[in-house]
Amino acid sequence: MTSSYRVYIDESGDEGFTFLPNEQGSSRWLVLSALVFRRENDLMTVALAKQARELLKKPPKHPLHFRELKHEQRVPLARLIGQAQARAVSVLIHKPSIPEPENFQQQKYSLYRYACRLLLERVSWLCRDHHKAGQGNGRAELIFSNRSAMSYDDLRNYLTQLKTDVTKDVRIDWNVVDPALVNAVNHDQLAGLQLADAVATSVFYAVHKNQYGEVEERYLKLIAPTVYRHEGKIEGYGLKFWCEDKAEIARVLEAIRK
């Protein structure tokens, strides 16, 4: 039996810890986002990307990169995603809040892998709670935007270790997430990845301060209808924060509710 969901995953921000004045150096935030579609709705990703290109006057099959678009182009793209039959899950890591950053500096991509763990916990809950009988086997096919320097075998091994290590409080529902179903595809090859890029970057812009100390919340507000809620709650579900600044968390949650 085929999988029930296709999950497209991309990130925004970097994993560095070199923070310089005026928001220079490493990004203060790392955002990892997933855009989840029921498998029978997967072709909607192609239709949605096609609609976006036509609206933005882009050539057919032109890869959509949210950062490369102008503000006035990002707004309608974010609005289209907010109207999609999909759900978005994001992990927002405020790196200056990490008490022992050296734990993530000893091995490359360890912070990214940890963000994957937090993301896949929530993706698995979403898929488990909304699985419909007769629509696939309940599993999610995980499609990552390919990071050319990173080994996805290492990521599969990391997830397998989490699955077998009973000493860790890992909350991934393994009936949904199978490490063998992790795939990496280049951004320009799949419409779903280009949409996930737009989600991750929209969330990133809502917390990342530019050189003038400003954030841009509008994109996140537009995609808000797709953000995963559990019993009406967003925090800890559609938006998972690792941030010690409670006022900043409250600001983002208030922005998405407006």
Secondary structure as UniProt FT lines:
FT   STRAND          5..13
FT   STRAND          19..20
FT   HELIX           21..23
FT   STRAND          24..25
FT   STRAND          29..38
FT   HELIX           39..41
FT   HELIX           43..56
FT   TURN            60..61
FT   HELIX           66..68
FT   HELIX           71..82
FT   STRAND          87..94
FT   HELIX           95..97
FT   HELIX           101..104
FT   TURN            108..109
FT   HELIX           110..130
FT   TURN            133..134
FT   STRAND          140..145
FT   TURN            148..149
FT   HELIX           152..164
FT   TURN            166..167
FT   TURN            174..176
FT   HELIX           179..181
FT   STRAND          182..185
FT   HELIX           187..189
FT   HELIX           191..207
FT   TURN            211..212
FT   HELIX           218..223
FT   HELIX           224..226
FT   TURN            231..232
FT   TURN            236..238
FT   STRAND          239..242
FT   HELIX           246..257
//
